[in-house]
Amino acid sequence: MTRKLDAGKLVIASHNAGKVREIQELLAPYGMDVISAKDLNLPEPVEDGETFIANSQIKSLAAAKASGLPALADDSGLAVNILAGAPGIYSARWAGPRKDFQRAMKKVQDAICEYDTIEAKADRGAAFICALSIAWPDGHTEVFEGRVEGEMVWPPRGEQGFGYDPAFQPVGYDVTFGEMEPAGKHEISHRADAFRQLVANCF
């Protein structure tokens, strides 16, 4: 049986301000007193899992055990079809130590262009994937995975969101995540998909 999450303090196991802000907005209706791992000066664990789910569990368990509170972790990234799912779990690493996502988006663009031919352009299909893990100090976890399909665009457009958002255009829209207002993105994003599952099961 899925464990329920009681109202009260919840640690967001992330040092990424953009990600923490999105999660806080998504949790706002549920009476959670949210605090980030950065606010608590919690160390960032080594993310050596081979899947989004494994890495989200590593982060949530580390934060829950260090803080003594329930913790929510998100592990998410961009999976480009023609790149066999890359950058995938290494999405943040493609941005380098300075978290330069302009560089990361250009790296994705260059990799896709290597598949272009005289006859045809490369498939630009991609998906954002998000695994959400809630962990309790006793080691119990619940995990939910969401995704949104779309395609890569170049050049990047928009200054909303964060990460690869300006280069990703979801299916059925003519704007990128970087051009969407936060409320619109929250309705359709990979993180929103995972949150709907989390809320349905844990609240």
Disulfide bonds with the S-S distance in Angstrom:
none
